[in-house]
């Protein structure tokens, strides 16, 4: 059995809920003939008939009823999960993790963090100062900030300016 796509399952749920290819097609934004083809393909992939169709009506088979009953809560949970991340799309939000040397951390706390918090109230800043160079990706940090003289050239990048915008250039 080939695993059906999420779009195919959502299409089935729309047809099954509306009991109409026309209404489901309007909801999804495809033609009824495309939707009919999608349903035939889905039934072929699953190896079971989900819908009985006549020229005027659509009825669910027992397998179709079972699949719809199981799909409805899953699709509702998926829609809810996607709604939960909406605030992250519209405005900057979340935690920015920064690893910084002691002096750089002090400058960040005094000069940068208050401005970030004022401009982006849904952003929090987590600054960690360990006194050593760390692999920021491995450590789960979004950025690593050091004063120029503490960054060995082999690390490849140096900040030229600490204000907005921050420009980077390749180290020598």
N, C-alpha and C positions, 0 to 999 in steps of 0.2 A: 504494500500500500504506500502510495506517495503521500507525504504530509501536505495537506492543503495550506494555502496561504491565509494569512489573517484577513485579507480583502475578500477572499472567497467565502470564508466563514461569516464575515459581516454581511456579505451579500445574501447568503442563505438566511441569516437571521432576519434581514429586512423583508425578504420574500415571505418567509414563514410568519412573521408578525403581521404584515399587511394582507397576506393571502392574495397578493396581487403583484404581478410582474410590473405593471405600469406604475403603481404607487411606489413600489420599492425602487424602481429605476429612477423615478423623479427624486426620491430621497438621496440616492447614492450619486446621481448625476451621470448615469449611463443610459443607453437605449435599452428598451425591453428585450430586443433581440440579443444584444450583448449579454444581458443578465441571464437570459435563457441558456445561452451557450455556456456561461460560467457555471450555471447549475448542472447542466449535463456533464461538464468536465469534472465538477466536484463529485457528483455521483459516481462517475467512472473511476476517479481516484480512490474513493472510499469503498467502491465495490458494492454499494447498496443504494437502493432508490430511496430518496428523501421526500420527494414530492410527487403527487399525482396531479396531472394537469389536464384540464379540458380547455376548450376555447374561451370559456367564460369564468372558470374558477380554478383555484389552486388549493389542494388539500394536502396535509402532511400525512406521511405514512407513519407507522409506529416508530420506525427508526428516526424519522424526521422529528417527531414529537420528543423523543428522548434526547436527540442532539440539541434541539432548541432549548429544552429545559436545562441542559448542562451548560450551554453557551451563554444564555442570558446573564447569569451572575458573573461569569468570566468577563464578558464584554463590558458589563457595568463596572466591574472592578478596574478594568483597563482604562475606561473613560475617566474614572475617579482618580486613578494614579496620574494620568496625564494632566488633569485639572490641578492636581496638587503641585505640579511644577510650574504652572502658569506664572506665579509671581517672579520666578527666576528669569523668565523670558522678558517680561515687561520692564523690569528695573534691576539694577545690580543688587544682588542679595547673596548671603552666605558668608562663609568664613574664609578670609585670605590668610594663609599660613606663611610666615616669613621667617627665615633663619638669617640672623644678622650678627655681626661682630658687636662687641660691647659699645663702642663709640657710635657706630652706625645705628644700633638699636636705640640708644639714647636720643639721637637726632630724630629718628622716626617717631618715637613716643612724644617728643616735644613739638615737632614741627609738622609732621605729615599726618599722623593718625587723627588728630583733632579735625583737620580739614576733610579727610576722607569720611569721618563719621558725620560731619555736618552736611556734606554733599550727598552722602549715600547712607541714610539711617538704617537700612536693612543689611548693611555690611558690617561684619565684625572683623577685627584684626587680631591675629594670634602671633605674637613675636617671640621667638625662641633665640636665646643667645647662649651658645655653648662654648665659646672661646676657641673653636677649632673649625676648620673647613669641613663641611659635610656634603654628601651627595644629596642635593635637595630633592631629586626625584625619588630616590630610595627612602628618604626621610618623610616623604609626603608633604613637602613644602611647595608653595606656589612660586616662591622667589627666594633668592639668596642675595643678601646685600652686604658688601664689604667695602671698606675704603680702598681706593686704587692700589695703594702700596701693599696691601695684604693679599691681593689676588695674584697667584702665580700665572705667568703668561700662558702656560700650557692649558689653563682652564678656558681659554679661547675668547672671552668677552669681557669688556670693561665698560662701565658706565661713564659717559662723558659729562652728563649733567643730571642732577638729582631732582630737578623740577619737571613739571609737565611741559612738553613731552619728554620722556626718557629716551635718549638715543644710545644705541649700542654700536660698538665697532669691534672688529676682530682684534684680539691681542696679538702681539708680535711673536 
